[in-house]
């Protein structure tokens, strides 16, 4: 979930063509707090 670097929006859109599972925030938002929140959500769901 990169944030605000040059061409970040275009880079995130390239994930549409990736052959691996991914989580993406559209737009310029992102950063480590969002990545950690997503990971915690996945882990909590898997442990339930």
PDB file of N, CA, C and O in Angstrom, chain B, residues numbered from 101:
ATOM      1  N   UNK B 101       0.840  -1.181   0.000  1.00  0.00           N
ATOM      2  CA  UNK B 101       0.000   0.000   0.000  1.00  0.00           C
ATOM      3  C   UNK B 101       0.884   1.242   0.000  1.00  0.00           C
ATOM      4  O   UNK B 101       0.915   1.994   0.974  1.00  0.00           O
ATOM      5  N   UNK B 102       1.594   1.447  -1.093  1.00  0.00           N
ATOM      6  CA  UNK B 102       2.469   2.614  -1.160  1.00  0.00           C
ATOM      7  C   UNK B 102       1.657   3.903  -1.155  1.00  0.00           C
ATOM      8  O   UNK B 102       0.485   3.917  -1.532  1.00  0.00           O
ATOM      9  N   UNK B 103       2.275   4.942  -0.737  1.00  0.00           N
ATOM     10  CA  UNK B 103       1.588   6.230  -0.648  1.00  0.00           C
ATOM     11  C   UNK B 103       2.360   7.307  -1.399  1.00  0.00           C
ATOM     12  O   UNK B 103       3.579   7.424  -1.270  1.00  0.00           O
ATOM     13  N   UNK B 104       1.637   8.079  -2.176  1.00  0.00           N
ATOM     14  CA  UNK B 104       2.065   9.356  -2.710  1.00  0.00           C
ATOM     15  C   UNK B 104       3.324   9.475  -3.529  1.00  0.00           C
ATOM     16  O   UNK B 104       3.764  10.604  -3.747  1.00  0.00           O
ATOM     17  N   UNK B 105       3.946   8.410  -4.003  1.00  0.00           N
ATOM     18  CA  UNK B 105       5.116   8.619  -4.842  1.00  0.00           C
ATOM     19  C   UNK B 105       4.666   8.906  -6.265  1.00  0.00           C
ATOM     20  O   UNK B 105       3.480   8.787  -6.573  1.00  0.00           O
ATOM     21  N   UNK B 106       5.586   9.279  -7.129  1.00  0.00           N
ATOM     22  CA  UNK B 106       5.260   9.620  -8.512  1.00  0.00           C
ATOM     23  C   UNK B 106       4.633   8.411  -9.194  1.00  0.00           C
ATOM     24  O   UNK B 106       5.161   7.302  -9.111  1.00  0.00           O
ATOM     25  N   UNK B 107       3.522   8.623  -9.861  1.00  0.00           N
ATOM     26  CA  UNK B 107       2.782   7.583 -10.590  1.00  0.00           C
ATOM     27  C   UNK B 107       2.184   6.512  -9.683  1.00  0.00           C
ATOM     28  O   UNK B 107       1.970   5.385 -10.129  1.00  0.00           O
ATOM     29  N   UNK B 108       1.910   6.838  -8.421  1.00  0.00           N
ATOM     30  CA  UNK B 108       1.367   5.827  -7.507  1.00  0.00           C
ATOM     31  C   UNK B 108       0.015   5.303  -7.984  1.00  0.00           C
ATOM     32  O   UNK B 108      -0.247   4.104  -7.881  1.00  0.00           O
ATOM     33  N   UNK B 109      -0.839   6.166  -8.497  1.00  0.00           N
ATOM     34  CA  UNK B 109      -2.162   5.726  -8.948  1.00  0.00           C
ATOM     35  C   UNK B 109      -2.019   4.747 -10.110  1.00  0.00           C
ATOM     36  O   UNK B 109      -2.676   3.706 -10.136  1.00  0.00           O
ATOM     37  N   UNK B 110      -1.164   5.080 -11.062  1.00  0.00           N
ATOM     38  CA  UNK B 110      -0.952   4.201 -12.209  1.00  0.00           C
ATOM     39  C   UNK B 110      -0.332   2.880 -11.778  1.00  0.00           C
ATOM     40  O   UNK B 110      -0.696   1.823 -12.294  1.00  0.00           O
ATOM     41  N   UNK B 111       0.596   2.936 -10.843  1.00  0.00           N
ATOM     42  CA  UNK B 111       1.246   1.719 -10.354  1.00  0.00           C
ATOM     43  C   UNK B 111       0.239   0.802  -9.680  1.00  0.00           C
ATOM     44  O   UNK B 111       0.279  -0.415  -9.866  1.00  0.00           O
ATOM     45  N   UNK B 112      -0.661   1.380  -8.901  1.00  0.00           N
ATOM     46  CA  UNK B 112      -1.673   0.568  -8.232  1.00  0.00           C
ATOM     47  C   UNK B 112      -2.605  -0.081  -9.243  1.00  0.00           C
ATOM     48  O   UNK B 112      -3.033  -1.217  -9.039  1.00  0.00           O
ATOM     49  N   UNK B 113      -2.930   0.614 -10.330  1.00  0.00           N
ATOM     50  CA  UNK B 113      -3.815   0.056 -11.352  1.00  0.00           C
ATOM     51  C   UNK B 113      -3.180  -1.135 -12.066  1.00  0.00           C
ATOM     52  O   UNK B 113      -3.891  -2.003 -12.572  1.00  0.00           O
ATOM     53  N   UNK B 114      -1.852  -1.183 -12.112  1.00  0.00           N
ATOM     54  CA  UNK B 114      -1.176  -2.316 -12.739  1.00  0.00           C
ATOM     55  C   UNK B 114      -1.444  -3.621 -12.007  1.00  0.00           C
ATOM     56  O   UNK B 114      -1.279  -4.698 -12.580  1.00  0.00           O
ATOM     57  N   UNK B 115      -1.855  -3.536 -10.744  1.00  0.00           N
ATOM     58  CA  UNK B 115      -2.177  -4.753  -9.994  1.00  0.00           C
ATOM     59  C   UNK B 115      -3.330  -5.524 -10.621  1.00  0.00           C
ATOM     60  O   UNK B 115      -3.456  -6.730 -10.408  1.00  0.00           O
ATOM     61  N   UNK B 116      -4.169  -4.842 -11.390  1.00  0.00           N
ATOM     62  CA  UNK B 116      -5.285  -5.529 -12.051  1.00  0.00           C
ATOM     63  C   UNK B 116      -4.796  -6.681 -12.921  1.00  0.00           C
ATOM     64  O   UNK B 116      -5.540  -7.631 -13.163  1.00  0.00           O
ATOM     65  N   UNK B 117      -3.561  -6.608 -13.390  1.00  0.00           N
ATOM     66  CA  UNK B 117      -3.018  -7.616 -14.298  1.00  0.00           C
ATOM     67  C   UNK B 117      -2.089  -8.603 -13.591  1.00  0.00           C
ATOM     68  O   UNK B 117      -1.483  -9.453 -14.242  1.00  0.00           O
ATOM     69  N   UNK B 118      -1.972  -8.498 -12.271  1.00  0.00           N
ATOM     70  CA  UNK B 118      -1.085  -9.381 -11.512  1.00  0.00           C
ATOM     71  C   UNK B 118      -1.724 -10.758 -11.343  1.00  0.00           C
ATOM     72  O   UNK B 118      -2.940 -10.877 -11.186  1.00  0.00           O
ATOM     73  N   UNK B 119      -0.897 -11.780 -11.378  1.00  0.00           N
ATOM     74  CA  UNK B 119      -1.374 -13.152 -11.230  1.00  0.00           C
ATOM     75  C   UNK B 119      -1.260 -13.653  -9.794  1.00  0.00           C
ATOM     76  O   UNK B 119      -1.288 -14.861  -9.556  1.00  0.00           O
ATOM     77  N   UNK B 120      -1.135 -12.754  -8.855  1.00  0.00           N
ATOM     78  CA  UNK B 120      -1.035 -13.111  -7.434  1.00  0.00           C
ATOM     79  C   UNK B 120      -2.123 -12.357  -6.667  1.00  0.00           C
ATOM     80  O   UNK B 120      -2.579 -11.308  -7.120  1.00  0.00           O
ATOM     81  N   UNK B 121      -2.541 -12.878  -5.517  1.00  0.00           N
ATOM     82  CA  UNK B 121      -3.525 -12.146  -4.704  1.00  0.00           C
ATOM     83  C   UNK B 121      -2.949 -10.812  -4.244  1.00  0.00           C
ATOM     84  O   UNK B 121      -1.753 -10.710  -3.971  1.00  0.00           O
ATOM     85  N   UNK B 122      -3.798  -9.790  -4.159  1.00  0.00           N
ATOM     86  CA  UNK B 122      -3.340  -8.473  -3.736  1.00  0.00           C
ATOM     87  C   UNK B 122      -4.453  -7.725  -3.036  1.00  0.00           C
ATOM     88  O   UNK B 122      -5.632  -8.033  -3.210  1.00  0.00           O
ATOM     89  N   UNK B 123      -4.069  -6.744  -2.246  1.00  0.00           N
ATOM     90  CA  UNK B 123      -4.990  -5.804  -1.618  1.00  0.00           C
ATOM     91  C   UNK B 123      -4.527  -4.423  -2.042  1.00  0.00           C
ATOM     92  O   UNK B 123      -3.340  -4.107  -1.954  1.00  0.00           O
ATOM     93  N   UNK B 124      -5.451  -3.606  -2.499  1.00  0.00           N
ATOM     94  CA  UNK B 124      -5.075  -2.292  -3.001  1.00  0.00           C
ATOM     95  C   UNK B 124      -6.030  -1.225  -2.471  1.00  0.00           C
ATOM     96  O   UNK B 124      -7.243  -1.429  -2.417  1.00  0.00           O
ATOM     97  N   UNK B 125      -5.472  -0.110  -2.090  1.00  0.00           N
ATOM     98  CA  UNK B 125      -6.257   1.082  -1.812  1.00  0.00           C
ATOM     99  C   UNK B 125      -6.198   1.950  -3.056  1.00  0.00           C
ATOM    100  O   UNK B 125      -5.112   2.318  -3.504  1.00  0.00           O
ATOM    101  N   UNK B 126      -7.337   2.276  -3.612  1.00  0.00           N
ATOM    102  CA  UNK B 126      -7.336   3.140  -4.798  1.00  0.00           C
ATOM    103  C   UNK B 126      -6.963   4.565  -4.419  1.00  0.00           C
ATOM    104  O   UNK B 126      -7.216   5.008  -3.299  1.00  0.00           O
ATOM    105  N   UNK B 127      -6.366   5.269  -5.354  1.00  0.00           N
ATOM    106  CA  UNK B 127      -6.006   6.663  -5.134  1.00  0.00           C
ATOM    107  C   UNK B 127      -4.619   6.803  -4.528  1.00  0.00           C
ATOM    108  O   UNK B 127      -3.797   5.892  -4.620  1.00  0.00           O
ATOM    109  N   UNK B 128      -4.364   7.947  -3.908  1.00  0.00           N
ATOM    110  CA  UNK B 128      -3.044   8.267  -3.395  1.00  0.00           C
ATOM    111  C   UNK B 128      -2.830   7.854  -1.945  1.00  0.00           C
ATOM    112  O   UNK B 128      -1.720   7.964  -1.426  1.00  0.00           O
ATOM    113  N   UNK B 129      -3.888   7.379  -1.289  1.00  0.00           N
ATOM    114  CA  UNK B 129      -3.752   6.976   0.110  1.00  0.00           C
ATOM    115  C   UNK B 129      -2.976   5.689   0.241  1.00  0.00           C
ATOM    116  O   UNK B 129      -2.911   4.885  -0.689  1.00  0.00           O
ATOM    117  N   UNK B 130      -2.385   5.500   1.411  1.00  0.00           N
ATOM    118  CA  UNK B 130      -1.645   4.281   1.669  1.00  0.00           C
ATOM    119  C   UNK B 130      -0.735   4.479   2.861  1.00  0.00           C
ATOM    120  O   UNK B 130      -0.944   5.387   3.665  1.00  0.00           O
ATOM    121  N   UNK B 131       0.260   3.648   2.975  1.00  0.00           N
ATOM    122  CA  UNK B 131       1.217   3.764   4.046  1.00  0.00           C
ATOM    123  C   UNK B 131       1.167   2.578   4.984  1.00  0.00           C
ATOM    124  O   UNK B 131       0.276   1.733   4.897  1.00  0.00           O
ATOM    125  N   UNK B 132       2.134   2.528   5.879  1.00  0.00           N
ATOM    126  CA  UNK B 132       2.260   1.384   6.771  1.00  0.00           C
ATOM    127  C   UNK B 132       1.070   1.205   7.711  1.00  0.00           C
ATOM    128  O   UNK B 132       0.718   0.060   7.995  1.00  0.00           O
ATOM    129  N   UNK B 133       0.423   2.270   8.216  1.00  0.00           N
ATOM    130  CA  UNK B 133      -0.749   2.027   9.084  1.00  0.00           C
ATOM    131  C   UNK B 133      -1.870   1.270   8.364  1.00  0.00           C
ATOM    132  O   UNK B 133      -2.525   0.416   8.961  1.00  0.00           O
ATOM    133  N   UNK B 134      -2.086   1.580   7.098  1.00  0.00           N
ATOM    134  CA  UNK B 134      -3.111   0.873   6.330  1.00  0.00           C
ATOM    135  C   UNK B 134      -2.702  -0.573   6.089  1.00  0.00           C
ATOM    136  O   UNK B 134      -3.535  -1.475   6.188  1.00  0.00           O
ATOM    137  N   UNK B 135      -1.436  -0.806   5.777  1.00  0.00           N
ATOM    138  CA  UNK B 135      -0.951  -2.167   5.545  1.00  0.00           C
ATOM    139  C   UNK B 135      -1.074  -3.016   6.804  1.00  0.00           C
ATOM    140  O   UNK B 135      -1.486  -4.174   6.736  1.00  0.00           O
ATOM    141  N   UNK B 136      -0.720  -2.448   7.945  1.00  0.00           N
ATOM    142  CA  UNK B 136      -0.819  -3.177   9.212  1.00  0.00           C
ATOM    143  C   UNK B 136      -2.279  -3.477   9.540  1.00  0.00           C
ATOM    144  O   UNK B 136      -2.595  -4.582   9.983  1.00  0.00           O
ATOM    145  N   UNK B 137      -3.163  -2.520   9.333  1.00  0.00           N
ATOM    146  CA  UNK B 137      -4.588  -2.738   9.604  1.00  0.00           C
ATOM    147  C   UNK B 137      -5.141  -3.862   8.724  1.00  0.00           C
ATOM    148  O   UNK B 137      -5.917  -4.692   9.198  1.00  0.00           O
ATOM    149  N   UNK B 138      -4.750  -3.896   7.455  1.00  0.00           N
ATOM    150  CA  UNK B 138      -5.208  -4.954   6.558  1.00  0.00           C
ATOM    151  C   UNK B 138      -4.678  -6.314   7.009  1.00  0.00           C
ATOM    152  O   UNK B 138      -5.417  -7.298   7.025  1.00  0.00           O
ATOM    153  N   UNK B 139      -3.410  -6.364   7.373  1.00  0.00           N
ATOM    154  CA  UNK B 139      -2.818  -7.623   7.823  1.00  0.00           C
ATOM    155  C   UNK B 139      -3.492  -8.113   9.107  1.00  0.00           C
ATOM    156  O   UNK B 139      -3.790  -9.300   9.239  1.00  0.00           O
ATOM    157  N   UNK B 140      -3.728  -7.207  10.044  1.00  0.00           N
ATOM    158  CA  UNK B 140      -4.413  -7.594  11.286  1.00  0.00           C
ATOM    159  C   UNK B 140      -5.806  -8.128  10.988  1.00  0.00           C
ATOM    160  O   UNK B 140      -6.238  -9.108  11.595  1.00  0.00           O
ATOM    161  N   UNK B 141      -6.513  -7.492  10.060  1.00  0.00           N
ATOM    162  CA  UNK B 141      -7.843  -7.960   9.699  1.00  0.00           C
ATOM    163  C   UNK B 141      -7.825  -9.350   9.101  1.00  0.00           C
ATOM    164  O   UNK B 141      -8.689 -10.172   9.403  1.00  0.00           O
ATOM    165  N   UNK B 142      -6.837  -9.618   8.249  1.00  0.00           N
ATOM    166  CA  UNK B 142      -6.714 -10.947   7.648  1.00  0.00           C
ATOM    167  C   UNK B 142      -6.383 -11.975   8.724  1.00  0.00           C
ATOM    168  O   UNK B 142      -6.988 -13.046   8.765  1.00  0.00           O
ATOM    169  N   UNK B 143      -5.438 -11.660   9.585  1.00  0.00           N
ATOM    170  CA  UNK B 143      -5.038 -12.597  10.632  1.00  0.00           C
ATOM    171  C   UNK B 143      -6.191 -12.890  11.588  1.00  0.00           C
ATOM    172  O   UNK B 143      -6.403 -14.039  11.975  1.00  0.00           O
ATOM    173  N   UNK B 144      -6.932 -11.858  11.967  1.00  0.00           N
ATOM    174  CA  UNK B 144      -8.044 -12.039  12.890  1.00  0.00           C
ATOM    175  C   UNK B 144      -9.108 -12.919  12.251  1.00  0.00           C
ATOM    176  O   UNK B 144      -9.683 -13.784  12.912  1.00  0.00           O
ATOM    177  N   UNK B 145      -9.369 -12.703  10.978  1.00  0.00           N
ATOM    178  CA  UNK B 145     -10.369 -13.496  10.272  1.00  0.00           C
ATOM    179  C   UNK B 145      -9.926 -14.955  10.175  1.00  0.00           C
ATOM    180  O   UNK B 145     -10.753 -15.853  10.332  1.00  0.00           O
ATOM    181  N   UNK B 146      -8.662 -15.208   9.923  1.00  0.00           N
ATOM    182  CA  UNK B 146      -8.150 -16.560   9.791  1.00  0.00           C
ATOM    183  C   UNK B 146      -8.146 -17.301  11.130  1.00  0.00           C
ATOM    184  O   UNK B 146      -8.299 -18.522  11.158  1.00  0.00           O
ATOM    185  N   UNK B 147      -7.974 -16.581  12.231  1.00  0.00           N
ATOM    186  CA  UNK B 147      -7.911 -17.199  13.537  1.00  0.00           C
ATOM    187  C   UNK B 147      -9.290 -17.438  14.150  1.00  0.00           C
ATOM    188  O   UNK B 147      -9.417 -18.172  15.130  1.00  0.00           O
ATOM    189  N   UNK B 148     -10.313 -16.825  13.577  1.00  0.00           N
ATOM    190  CA  UNK B 148     -11.676 -16.961  14.122  1.00  0.00           C
ATOM    191  C   UNK B 148     -12.324 -18.247  13.688  1.00  0.00           C
ATOM    192  O   UNK B 148     -13.467 -18.517  14.057  1.00  0.00           O
TER     193      UNK B 148
END
